[in-house]
Amino acid sequence: MGQFTKSWVAGLGMLAVLAAVPTAIATIDTPAISRADVCAGAGGRHVDVGGCTDIARDAAVGVAVADQDDAAAQAAAGQPPCYTPAGVPYYTPGDAPCG
C-alpha cells in the first residue's frame, strides 16, 4: 500500500470519526430538575393534617409558602404573587405579607 493510499484511508477514517461525534453528543441525556417534595399526613381525634411541602422552595424564599390549593385560589382572585430574589413567583399563606 502506497503513502497516498494510506493518507487517503486515514483521512476517510478521520472524517467518519468527526461525523459521528455530534451524533454521540446529541444522544447524551441531561438530568431532569429535581424537586424536594415531602408528602405526609397525620390524623387524630381533633386534628387532621396532610399535604405536600416543597422544602427547597420554602428554604430559598425564607418565609412560609402557601400550599398549591391556597396559591391557586389567590391567583384566581387576581392577587399578585411575591417573588424570590431569583424571580420565582410564590404565594404566602392567607393574607401574610411577602417576606
Gaussian input, Z-matrix of N, CA and C with variables (Angstrom, degrees):
# hf/3-21g

backbone

0 1
 N
 C     1     B1
 C     2     B2     1     A1
 N     3     B3     2     A2     1     D1
 C     4     B4     3     A3     2     D2
 C     5     B5     4     A4     3     D3
 N     6     B6     5     A5     4     D4
 C     7     B7     6     A6     5     D5
 C     8     B8     7     A7     6     D6
 N     9     B9     8     A8     7     D7
 C    10    B10     9     A9     8     D8
 C    11    B11    10    A10     9     D9
 N    12    B12    11    A11    10    D10
 C    13    B13    12    A12    11    D11
 C    14    B14    13    A13    12    D12
 N    15    B15    14    A14    13    D13
 C    16    B16    15    A15    14    D14
 C    17    B17    16    A16    15    D15
 N    18    B18    17    A17    16    D16
 C    19    B19    18    A18    17    D17
 C    20    B20    19    A19    18    D18
 N    21    B21    20    A20    19    D19
 C    22    B22    21    A21    20    D20
 C    23    B23    22    A22    21    D21
 N    24    B24    23    A23    22    D22
 C    25    B25    24    A24    23    D23
 C    26    B26    25    A25    24    D24
 N    27    B27    26    A26    25    D25
 C    28    B28    27    A27    26    D26
 C    29    B29    28    A28    27    D27
 N    30    B30    29    A29    28    D28
 C    31    B31    30    A30    29    D29
 C    32    B32    31    A31    30    D30
 N    33    B33    32    A32    31    D31
 C    34    B34    33    A33    32    D32
 C    35    B35    34    A34    33    D33
 N    36    B36    35    A35    34    D34
 C    37    B37    36    A36    35    D35
 C    38    B38    37    A37    36    D36
 N    39    B39    38    A38    37    D37
 C    40    B40    39    A39    38    D38
 C    41    B41    40    A40    39    D39
 N    42    B42    41    A41    40    D40
 C    43    B43    42    A42    41    D41
 C    44    B44    43    A43    42    D42
 N    45    B45    44    A44    43    D43
 C    46    B46    45    A45    44    D44
 C    47    B47    46    A46    45    D45
 N    48    B48    47    A47    46    D46
 C    49    B49    48    A48    47    D47
 C    50    B50    49    A49    48    D48
 N    51    B51    50    A50    49    D49
 C    52    B52    51    A51    50    D50
 C    53    B53    52    A52    51    D51
 N    54    B54    53    A53    52    D52
 C    55    B55    54    A54    53    D53
 C    56    B56    55    A55    54    D54
 N    57    B57    56    A56    55    D55
 C    58    B58    57    A57    56    D56
 C    59    B59    58    A58    57    D57
 N    60    B60    59    A59    58    D58
 C    61    B61    60    A60    59    D59
 C    62    B62    61    A61    60    D60
 N    63    B63    62    A62    61    D61
 C    64    B64    63    A63    62    D62
 C    65    B65    64    A64    63    D63
 N    66    B66    65    A65    64    D64
 C    67    B67    66    A66    65    D65
 C    68    B68    67    A67    66    D66
 N    69    B69    68    A68    67    D67
 C    70    B70    69    A69    68    D68
 C    71    B71    70    A70    69    D69
 N    72    B72    71    A71    70    D70
 C    73    B73    72    A72    71    D71
 C    74    B74    73    A73    72    D72
 N    75    B75    74    A74    73    D73
 C    76    B76    75    A75    74    D74
 C    77    B77    76    A76    75    D75
 N    78    B78    77    A77    76    D76
 C    79    B79    78    A78    77    D77
 C    80    B80    79    A79    78    D78
 N    81    B81    80    A80    79    D79
 C    82    B82    81    A81    80    D80
 C    83    B83    82    A82    81    D81
 N    84    B84    83    A83    82    D82
 C    85    B85    84    A84    83    D83
 C    86    B86    85    A85    84    D84
 N    87    B87    86    A86    85    D85
 C    88    B88    87    A87    86    D86
 C    89    B89    88    A88    87    D87
 N    90    B90    89    A89    88    D88
 C    91    B91    90    A90    89    D89
 C    92    B92    91    A91    90    D90
 N    93    B93    92    A92    91    D91
 C    94    B94    93    A93    92    D92
 C    95    B95    94    A94    93    D93
 N    96    B96    95    A95    94    D94
 C    97    B97    96    A96    95    D95
 C    98    B98    97    A97    96    D96
 N    99    B99    98    A98    97    D97
 C   100   B100    99    A99    98    D98
 C   101   B101   100   A100    99    D99
 N   102   B102   101   A101   100   D100
 C   103   B103   102   A102   101   D101
 C   104   B104   103   A103   102   D102
 N   105   B105   104   A104   103   D103
 C   106   B106   105   A105   104   D104
 C   107   B107   106   A106   105   D105
 N   108   B108   107   A107   106   D106
 C   109   B109   108   A108   107   D107
 C   110   B110   109   A109   108   D108
 N   111   B111   110   A110   109   D109
 C   112   B112   111   A111   110   D110
 C   113   B113   112   A112   111   D111
 N   114   B114   113   A113   112   D112
 C   115   B115   114   A114   113   D113
 C   116   B116   115   A115   114   D114
 N   117   B117   116   A116   115   D115
 C   118   B118   117   A117   116   D116
 C   119   B119   118   A118   117   D117
 N   120   B120   119   A119   118   D118
 C   121   B121   120   A120   119   D119
 C   122   B122   121   A121   120   D120
 N   123   B123   122   A122   121   D121
 C   124   B124   123   A123   122   D122
 C   125   B125   124   A124   123   D123
 N   126   B126   125   A125   124   D124
 C   127   B127   126   A126   125   D125
 C   128   B128   127   A127   126   D126
 N   129   B129   128   A128   127   D127
 C   130   B130   129   A129   128   D128
 C   131   B131   130   A130   129   D129
 N   132   B132   131   A131   130   D130
 C   133   B133   132   A132   131   D131
 C   134   B134   133   A133   132   D132
 N   135   B135   134   A134   133   D133
 C   136   B136   135   A135   134   D134
 C   137   B137   136   A136   135   D135
 N   138   B138   137   A137   136   D136
 C   139   B139   138   A138   137   D137
 C   140   B140   139   A139   138   D138
 N   141   B141   140   A140   139   D139
 C   142   B142   141   A141   140   D140
 C   143   B143   142   A142   141   D141
 N   144   B144   143   A143   142   D142
 C   145   B145   144   A144   143   D143
 C   146   B146   145   A145   144   D144
 N   147   B147   146   A146   145   D145
 C   148   B148   147   A147   146   D146
 C   149   B149   148   A148   147   D147
 N   150   B150   149   A149   148   D148
 C   151   B151   150   A150   149   D149
 C   152   B152   151   A151   150   D150
 N   153   B153   152   A152   151   D151
 C   154   B154   153   A153   152   D152
 C   155   B155   154   A154   153   D153
 N   156   B156   155   A155   154   D154
 C   157   B157   156   A156   155   D155
 C   158   B158   157   A157   156   D156
 N   159   B159   158   A158   157   D157
 C   160   B160   159   A159   158   D158
 C   161   B161   160   A160   159   D159
 N   162   B162   161   A161   160   D160
 C   163   B163   162   A162   161   D161
 C   164   B164   163   A163   162   D162
 N   165   B165   164   A164   163   D163
 C   166   B166   165   A165   164   D164
 C   167   B167   166   A166   165   D165
 N   168   B168   167   A167   166   D166
 C   169   B169   168   A168   167   D167
 C   170   B170   169   A169   168   D168
 N   171   B171   170   A170   169   D169
 C   172   B172   171   A171   170   D170
 C   173   B173   172   A172   171   D171
 N   174   B174   173   A173   172   D172
 C   175   B175   174   A174   173   D173
 C   176   B176   175   A175   174   D174
 N   177   B177   176   A176   175   D175
 C   178   B178   177   A177   176   D176
 C   179   B179   178   A178   177   D177
 N   180   B180   179   A179   178   D178
 C   181   B181   180   A180   179   D179
 C   182   B182   181   A181   180   D180
 N   183   B183   182   A182   181   D181
 C   184   B184   183   A183   182   D182
 C   185   B185   184   A184   183   D183
 N   186   B186   185   A185   184   D184
 C   187   B187   186   A186   185   D185
 C   188   B188   187   A187   186   D186
 N   189   B189   188   A188   187   D187
 C   190   B190   189   A189   188   D188
 C   191   B191   190   A190   189   D189
 N   192   B192   191   A191   190   D190
 C   193   B193   192   A192   191   D191
 C   194   B194   193   A193   192   D192
 N   195   B195   194   A194   193   D193
 C   196   B196   195   A195   194   D194
 C   197   B197   196   A196   195   D195
 N   198   B198   197   A197   196   D196
 C   199   B199   198   A198   197   D197
 C   200   B200   199   A199   198   D198
 N   201   B201   200   A200   199   D199
 C   202   B202   201   A201   200   D200
 C   203   B203   202   A202   201   D201
 N   204   B204   203   A203   202   D202
 C   205   B205   204   A204   203   D203
 C   206   B206   205   A205   204   D204
 N   207   B207   206   A206   205   D205
 C   208   B208   207   A207   206   D206
 C   209   B209   208   A208   207   D207
 N   210   B210   209   A209   208   D208
 C   211   B211   210   A210   209   D209
 C   212   B212   211   A211   210   D210
 N   213   B213   212   A212   211   D211
 C   214   B214   213   A213   212   D212
 C   215   B215   214   A214   213   D213
 N   216   B216   215   A215   214   D214
 C   217   B217   216   A216   215   D215
 C   218   B218   217   A217   216   D216
 N   219   B219   218   A218   217   D217
 C   220   B220   219   A219   218   D218
 C   221   B221   220   A220   219   D219
 N   222   B222   221   A221   220   D220
 C   223   B223   222   A222   221   D221
 C   224   B224   223   A223   222   D222
 N   225   B225   224   A224   223   D223
 C   226   B226   225   A225   224   D224
 C   227   B227   226   A226   225   D225
 N   228   B228   227   A227   226   D226
 C   229   B229   228   A228   227   D227
 C   230   B230   229   A229   228   D228
 N   231   B231   230   A230   229   D229
 C   232   B232   231   A231   230   D230
 C   233   B233   232   A232   231   D231
 N   234   B234   233   A233   232   D232
 C   235   B235   234   A234   233   D233
 C   236   B236   235   A235   234   D234
 N   237   B237   236   A236   235   D235
 C   238   B238   237   A237   236   D236
 C   239   B239   238   A238   237   D237
 N   240   B240   239   A239   238   D238
 C   241   B241   240   A240   239   D239
 C   242   B242   241   A241   240   D240
 N   243   B243   242   A242   241   D241
 C   244   B244   243   A243   242   D242
 C   245   B245   244   A244   243   D243
 N   246   B246   245   A245   244   D244
 C   247   B247   246   A246   245   D245
 C   248   B248   247   A247   246   D246
 N   249   B249   248   A248   247   D247
 C   250   B250   249   A249   248   D248
 C   251   B251   250   A250   249   D249
 N   252   B252   251   A251   250   D250
 C   253   B253   252   A252   251   D251
 C   254   B254   253   A253   252   D252
 N   255   B255   254   A254   253   D253
 C   256   B256   255   A255   254   D254
 C   257   B257   256   A256   255   D255
 N   258   B258   257   A257   256   D256
 C   259   B259   258   A258   257   D257
 C   260   B260   259   A259   258   D258
 N   261   B261   260   A260   259   D259
 C   262   B262   261   A261   260   D260
 C   263   B263   262   A262   261   D261
 N   264   B264   263   A263   262   D262
 C   265   B265   264   A264   263   D263
 C   266   B266   265   A265   264   D264
 N   267   B267   266   A266   265   D265
 C   268   B268   267   A267   266   D266
 C   269   B269   268   A268   267   D267
 N   270   B270   269   A269   268   D268
 C   271   B271   270   A270   269   D269
 C   272   B272   271   A271   270   D270
 N   273   B273   272   A272   271   D271
 C   274   B274   273   A273   272   D272
 C   275   B275   274   A274   273   D273
 N   276   B276   275   A275   274   D274
 C   277   B277   276   A276   275   D275
 C   278   B278   277   A277   276   D276
 N   279   B279   278   A278   277   D277
 C   280   B280   279   A279   278   D278
 C   281   B281   280   A280   279   D279
 N   282   B282   281   A281   280   D280
 C   283   B283   282   A282   281   D281
 C   284   B284   283   A283   282   D282
 N   285   B285   284   A284   283   D283
 C   286   B286   285   A285   284   D284
 C   287   B287   286   A286   285   D285
 N   288   B288   287   A287   286   D286
 C   289   B289   288   A288   287   D287
 C   290   B290   289   A289   288   D288
 N   291   B291   290   A290   289   D289
 C   292   B292   291   A291   290   D290
 C   293   B293   292   A292   291   D291
 N   294   B294   293   A293   292   D292
 C   295   B295   294   A294   293   D293
 C   296   B296   295   A295   294   D294

   B1=1.4425
   B2=1.5251
   B3=1.3106
   B4=1.4513
   B5=1.5239
   B6=1.3323
   B7=1.4669
   B8=1.5330
   B9=1.3267
   B10=1.4645
   B11=1.5287
   B12=1.3259
   B13=1.4606
   B14=1.5290
   B15=1.3500
   B16=1.4665
   B17=1.5366
   B18=1.3207
   B19=1.4605
   B20=1.5282
   B21=1.3316
   B22=1.4608
   B23=1.5281
   B24=1.3291
   B25=1.4677
   B26=1.5299
   B27=1.3368
   B28=1.4697
   B29=1.5261
   B30=1.3181
   B31=1.4657
   B32=1.5175
   B33=1.3314
   B34=1.4672
   B35=1.5306
   B36=1.3343
   B37=1.4732
   B38=1.5232
   B39=1.3403
   B40=1.4592
   B41=1.5274
   B42=1.3150
   B43=1.4555
   B44=1.5290
   B45=1.3241
   B46=1.4644
   B47=1.5270
   B48=1.3322
   B49=1.4698
   B50=1.5259
   B51=1.3333
   B52=1.4591
   B53=1.5276
   B54=1.3038
   B55=1.4600
   B56=1.5310
   B57=1.3258
   B58=1.4600
   B59=1.5266
   B60=1.3398
   B61=1.4650
   B62=1.5329
   B63=1.3423
   B64=1.4740
   B65=1.5251
   B66=1.3148
   B67=1.4637
   B68=1.5245
   B69=1.3208
   B70=1.4593
   B71=1.5300
   B72=1.3105
   B73=1.4638
   B74=1.5299
   B75=1.3130
   B76=1.4650
   B77=1.5199
   B78=1.3151
   B79=1.4603
   B80=1.5169
   B81=1.3323
   B82=1.4630
   B83=1.5227
   B84=1.3160
   B85=1.4619
   B86=1.5156
   B87=1.3121
   B88=1.4513
   B89=1.5235
   B90=1.3304
   B91=1.4615
   B92=1.5210
   B93=1.2926
   B94=1.4643
   B95=1.5229
   B96=1.3108
   B97=1.4548
   B98=1.5174
   B99=1.3207
   B100=1.4593
   B101=1.5235
   B102=1.2831
   B103=1.4559
   B104=1.5138
   B105=1.2999
   B106=1.4549
   B107=1.5243
   B108=1.2951
   B109=1.4565
   B110=1.5249
   B111=1.3077
   B112=1.4509
   B113=1.5208
   B114=1.3057
   B115=1.4553
   B116=1.5201
   B117=1.2987
   B118=1.4600
   B119=1.5160
   B120=1.2809
   B121=1.4541
   B122=1.5148
   B123=1.3060
   B124=1.4593
   B125=1.5166
   B126=1.2780
   B127=1.4524
   B128=1.5061
   B129=1.2744
   B130=1.4478
   B131=1.5062
   B132=1.3083
   B133=1.4534
   B134=1.5268
   B135=1.3546
   B136=1.4587
   B137=1.5279
   B138=1.3095
   B139=1.4665
   B140=1.5153
   B141=1.3253
   B142=1.4516
   B143=1.5350
   B144=1.3218
   B145=1.4562
   B146=1.5157
   B147=1.3091
   B148=1.4550
   B149=1.5128
   B150=1.3259
   B151=1.4548
   B152=1.4993
   B153=1.3195
   B154=1.4553
   B155=1.5172
   B156=1.3101
   B157=1.4481
   B158=1.5198
   B159=1.3125
   B160=1.4564
   B161=1.5204
   B162=1.3277
   B163=1.4559
   B164=1.5215
   B165=1.3207
   B166=1.4637
   B167=1.5306
   B168=1.3291
   B169=1.4658
   B170=1.5181
   B171=1.3296
   B172=1.4582
   B173=1.5241
   B174=1.3266
   B175=1.4601
   B176=1.5231
   B177=1.3234
   B178=1.4580
   B179=1.5259
   B180=1.3127
   B181=1.4585
   B182=1.5212
   B183=1.3076
   B184=1.4529
   B185=1.5184
   B186=1.3103
   B187=1.4614
   B188=1.5205
   B189=1.3247
   B190=1.4632
   B191=1.5263
   B192=1.3048
   B193=1.4589
   B194=1.5181
   B195=1.3208
   B196=1.4597
   B197=1.5253
   B198=1.3331
   B199=1.4628
   B200=1.5277
   B201=1.3032
   B202=1.4655
   B203=1.5257
   B204=1.3255
   B205=1.4700
   B206=1.5244
   B207=1.3423
   B208=1.4570
   B209=1.5315
   B210=1.3243
   B211=1.4672
   B212=1.5266
   B213=1.3221
   B214=1.4673
   B215=1.5269
   B216=1.3423
   B217=1.4645
   B218=1.5309
   B219=1.3275
   B220=1.4653
   B221=1.5283
   B222=1.3170
   B223=1.4659
   B224=1.5228
   B225=1.3420
   B226=1.4644
   B227=1.5237
   B228=1.3402
   B229=1.4583
   B230=1.5271
   B231=1.3182
   B232=1.4613
   B233=1.5096
   B234=1.3351
   B235=1.4564
   B236=1.5283
   B237=1.3419
   B238=1.4632
   B239=1.5310
   B240=1.3254
   B241=1.4673
   B242=1.5235
   B243=1.3282
   B244=1.4542
   B245=1.5336
   B246=1.3147
   B247=1.4626
   B248=1.5213
   B249=1.3316
   B250=1.4556
   B251=1.5227
   B252=1.3315
   B253=1.4666
   B254=1.5309
   B255=1.3310
   B256=1.4613
   B257=1.5291
   B258=1.3369
   B259=1.4571
   B260=1.5117
   B261=1.3286
   B262=1.4634
   B263=1.5321
   B264=1.3349
   B265=1.4632
   B266=1.5293
   B267=1.3252
   B268=1.4660
   B269=1.5224
   B270=1.3252
   B271=1.4608
   B272=1.5296
   B273=1.3272
   B274=1.4563
   B275=1.5216
   B276=1.3240
   B277=1.4642
   B278=1.5292
   B279=1.3109
   B280=1.4660
   B281=1.5129
   B282=1.3504
   B283=1.4548
   B284=1.5313
   B285=1.3215
   B286=1.4730
   B287=1.5286
   B288=1.3456
   B289=1.4633
   B290=1.5332
   B291=1.3145
   B292=1.4728
   B293=1.5173
   B294=1.3345
   B295=1.4588
   B296=1.4345
   A1=107.19
   A2=116.04
   A3=120.44
   A4=112.29
   A5=114.11
   A6=120.60
   A7=111.06
   A8=117.87
   A9=121.98
   A10=110.75
   A11=117.56
   A12=122.38
   A13=110.31
   A14=116.68
   A15=120.09
   A16=110.35
   A17=116.97
   A18=120.31
   A19=110.50
   A20=115.70
   A21=120.87
   A22=110.97
   A23=118.36
   A24=123.19
   A25=110.21
   A26=116.66
   A27=119.96
   A28=110.37
   A29=117.30
   A30=121.07
   A31=112.07
   A32=117.28
   A33=120.72
   A34=111.12
   A35=115.75
   A36=119.42
   A37=111.32
   A38=117.01
   A39=120.92
   A40=110.53
   A41=117.65
   A42=121.89
   A43=110.98
   A44=116.87
   A45=120.62
   A46=111.18
   A47=116.48
   A48=120.20
   A49=110.15
   A50=116.91
   A51=119.66
   A52=112.05
   A53=117.84
   A54=120.68
   A55=111.24
   A56=117.84
   A57=121.52
   A58=112.65
   A59=118.26
   A60=121.07
   A61=112.44
   A62=121.28
   A63=118.52
   A64=113.36
   A65=116.90
   A66=120.08
   A67=110.40
   A68=116.82
   A69=120.62
   A70=110.67
   A71=116.99
   A72=120.11
   A73=110.61
   A74=117.54
   A75=120.98
   A76=112.75
   A77=118.34
   A78=120.54
   A79=113.03
   A80=118.89
   A81=121.54
   A82=108.21
   A83=117.05
   A84=121.90
   A85=109.84
   A86=116.23
   A87=120.10
   A88=108.22
   A89=117.78
   A90=119.14
   A91=111.23
   A92=115.04
   A93=120.87
   A94=109.90
   A95=116.31
   A96=121.19
   A97=108.43
   A98=115.49
   A99=118.50
   A100=109.88
   A101=115.05
   A102=121.51
   A103=108.27
   A104=115.93
   A105=120.66
   A106=109.20
   A107=115.69
   A108=120.24
   A109=109.19
   A110=115.70
   A111=120.82
   A112=106.44
   A113=116.44
   A114=120.65
   A115=109.12
   A116=115.04
   A117=119.69
   A118=108.52
   A119=115.24
   A120=120.39
   A121=109.79
   A122=115.73
   A123=120.54
   A124=107.81
   A125=116.30
   A126=120.20
   A127=110.74
   A128=115.27
   A129=120.26
   A130=109.82
   A131=115.26
   A132=120.01
   A133=112.38
   A134=116.78
   A135=120.02
   A136=113.78
   A137=117.60
   A138=120.94
   A139=109.41
   A140=116.06
   A141=121.29
   A142=107.05
   A143=116.98
   A144=122.76
   A145=108.78
   A146=117.30
   A147=120.73
   A148=110.26
   A149=115.33
   A150=119.76
   A151=112.22
   A152=115.14
   A153=122.58
   A154=109.16
   A155=115.96
   A156=122.57
   A157=108.69
   A158=117.31
   A159=122.75
   A160=106.94
   A161=116.31
   A162=121.85
   A163=111.50
   A164=117.88
   A165=120.78
   A166=110.91
   A167=117.13
   A168=120.22
   A169=110.49
   A170=117.35
   A171=120.72
   A172=110.81
   A173=116.96
   A174=121.07
   A175=110.74
   A176=117.68
   A177=121.12
   A178=111.05
   A179=116.55
   A180=120.63
   A181=109.99
   A182=118.45
   A183=122.79
   A184=114.05
   A185=118.25
   A186=122.81
   A187=108.06
   A188=115.12
   A189=119.18
   A190=109.13
   A191=116.18
   A192=122.17
   A193=108.44
   A194=116.03
   A195=121.55
   A196=110.59
   A197=115.90
   A198=119.00
   A199=109.11
   A200=116.73
   A201=121.28
   A202=112.79
   A203=117.22
   A204=120.35
   A205=111.39
   A206=116.41
   A207=120.80
   A208=110.50
   A209=117.18
   A210=120.91
   A211=111.15
   A212=116.68
   A213=120.31
   A214=110.99
   A215=116.94
   A216=120.55
   A217=110.65
   A218=116.98
   A219=120.36
   A220=110.73
   A221=117.08
   A222=120.83
   A223=110.48
   A224=116.70
   A225=120.71
   A226=111.20
   A227=116.62
   A228=120.81
   A229=111.70
   A230=117.73
   A231=121.46
   A232=114.87
   A233=117.39
   A234=120.23
   A235=109.00
   A236=118.69
   A237=119.49
   A238=110.58
   A239=117.43
   A240=119.80
   A241=111.52
   A242=115.52
   A243=122.88
   A244=106.57
   A245=117.21
   A246=120.34
   A247=110.35
   A248=116.47
   A249=121.83
   A250=108.44
   A251=118.28
   A252=119.64
   A253=112.77
   A254=116.93
   A255=120.74
   A256=111.84
   A257=117.71
   A258=121.21
   A259=115.35
   A260=117.59
   A261=121.68
   A262=108.71
   A263=118.16
   A264=119.54
   A265=112.00
   A266=115.92
   A267=121.89
   A268=108.54
   A269=116.72
   A270=122.75
   A271=108.58
   A272=116.05
   A273=120.58
   A274=108.59
   A275=118.13
   A276=119.83
   A277=111.73
   A278=115.40
   A279=121.02
   A280=112.75
   A281=115.93
   A282=121.49
   A283=111.71
   A284=118.09
   A285=120.92
   A286=109.29
   A287=117.00
   A288=119.76
   A289=111.19
   A290=115.65
   A291=120.33
   A292=108.42
   A293=116.23
   A294=120.98
   A295=110.25
   D1=131.51
   D2=-176.54
   D3=-83.46
   D4=169.64
   D5=-179.10
   D6=-62.22
   D7=-39.50
   D8=179.74
   D9=-62.58
   D10=-42.99
   D11=-179.10
   D12=-66.36
   D13=-41.66
   D14=179.16
   D15=-63.25
   D16=-41.35
   D17=179.46
   D18=-65.73
   D19=-40.42
   D20=179.71
   D21=-63.95
   D22=-43.96
   D23=178.92
   D24=-65.99
   D25=-41.49
   D26=178.47
   D27=-64.58
   D28=-39.83
   D29=178.49
   D30=-64.47
   D31=-42.03
   D32=177.47
   D33=-65.45
   D34=-39.05
   D35=177.92
   D36=-63.22
   D37=-42.05
   D38=178.97
   D39=-66.22
   D40=-38.36
   D41=177.38
   D42=-62.34
   D43=-40.84
   D44=178.70
   D45=-65.22
   D46=-40.79
   D47=179.39
   D48=-65.87
   D49=-45.35
   D50=-179.08
   D51=-66.58
   D52=-29.71
   D53=177.05
   D54=-72.48
   D55=-28.98
   D56=-177.70
   D57=-82.31
   D58=-22.88
   D59=-175.94
   D60=-61.72
   D61=-49.13
   D62=179.05
   D63=-60.66
   D64=-34.56
   D65=177.86
   D66=-65.82
   D67=-41.19
   D68=179.73
   D69=-65.82
   D70=-39.76
   D71=179.76
   D72=-69.00
   D73=-38.64
   D74=-178.25
   D75=-66.78
   D76=-22.94
   D77=-178.15
   D78=-87.29
   D79=-3.30
   D80=179.34
   D81=-75.16
   D82=125.95
   D83=179.33
   D84=-84.64
   D85=135.75
   D86=173.99
   D87=-88.58
   D88=144.51
   D89=-179.10
   D90=-69.44
   D91=148.18
   D92=178.63
   D93=-74.65
   D94=158.15
   D95=176.65
   D96=-71.11
   D97=129.01
   D98=-178.60
   D99=-89.37
   D100=151.84
   D101=178.21
   D102=-129.06
   D103=141.22
   D104=-178.98
   D105=-103.71
   D106=78.83
   D107=177.49
   D108=-94.03
   D109=132.71
   D110=176.93
   D111=-117.54
   D112=119.67
   D113=179.75
   D114=-116.81
   D115=129.15
   D116=179.23
   D117=-154.38
   D118=164.28
   D119=177.46
   D120=-146.02
   D121=146.96
   D122=177.42
   D123=-139.64
   D124=133.30
   D125=-179.81
   D126=-130.84
   D127=144.86
   D128=179.36
   D129=-147.39
   D130=-168.76
   D131=-177.67
   D132=-67.83
   D133=-38.78
   D134=-176.52
   D135=-113.05
   D136=-14.60
   D137=-174.71
   D138=-130.83
   D139=139.36
   D140=174.58
   D141=-134.67
   D142=111.40
   D143=-175.81
   D144=-121.53
   D145=138.79
   D146=177.25
   D147=-164.41
   D148=165.85
   D149=176.74
   D150=137.34
   D151=-178.59
   D152=-178.81
   D153=-116.23
   D154=146.86
   D155=178.27
   D156=-129.58
   D157=134.25
   D158=175.06
   D159=-94.08
   D160=93.75
   D161=-173.59
   D162=-61.70
   D163=-39.91
   D164=-178.41
   D165=-63.01
   D166=-41.90
   D167=179.20
   D168=-67.05
   D169=-43.76
   D170=-179.65
   D171=-60.68
   D172=-41.83
   D173=179.98
   D174=-68.25
   D175=-38.03
   D176=-179.44
   D177=-68.97
   D178=-36.48
   D179=-178.67
   D180=-78.00
   D181=-38.82
   D182=179.59
   D183=83.56
   D184=7.01
   D185=177.43
   D186=-136.12
   D187=170.58
   D188=176.59
   D189=-68.41
   D190=137.80
   D191=-178.48
   D192=-114.15
   D193=138.18
   D194=-179.34
   D195=-65.67
   D196=148.49
   D197=175.94
   D198=-72.20
   D199=173.75
   D200=-174.02
   D201=-61.38
   D202=-40.03
   D203=-179.38
   D204=-67.06
   D205=-43.67
   D206=179.47
   D207=-66.25
   D208=-41.63
   D209=178.47
   D210=-63.19
   D211=-40.44
   D212=178.94
   D213=-65.79
   D214=-39.31
   D215=178.99
   D216=-66.23
   D217=-40.65
   D218=178.67
   D219=-66.15
   D220=-40.65
   D221=178.73
   D222=-65.05
   D223=-40.66
   D224=179.43
   D225=-65.94
   D226=-30.20
   D227=179.20
   D228=-79.99
   D229=-4.68
   D230=177.76
   D231=87.18
   D232=11.81
   D233=178.96
   D234=-74.16
   D235=131.43
   D236=179.60
   D237=-72.61
   D238=146.87
   D239=-179.16
   D240=-79.70
   D241=165.74
   D242=169.00
   D243=-85.73
   D244=165.19
   D245=179.44
   D246=-132.13
   D247=139.15
   D248=174.21
   D249=-73.78
   D250=167.70
   D251=175.38
   D252=-59.47
   D253=-24.24
   D254=178.16
   D255=-84.35
   D256=-2.87
   D257=178.18
   D258=89.78
   D259=14.73
   D260=-179.97
   D261=-87.80
   D262=125.84
   D263=-179.11
   D264=-76.38
   D265=147.59
   D266=175.74
   D267=-154.86
   D268=162.97
   D269=176.64
   D270=-117.86
   D271=146.25
   D272=174.42
   D273=-93.94
   D274=157.62
   D275=-178.78
   D276=-65.78
   D277=138.09
   D278=175.72
   D279=58.30
   D280=-127.50
   D281=-179.56
   D282=-105.28
   D283=21.62
   D284=-178.60
   D285=-65.61
   D286=141.31
   D287=-179.81
   D288=-74.13
   D289=161.44
   D290=175.73
   D291=-65.60
   D292=142.40
   D293=-177.20
   D294=-93.59

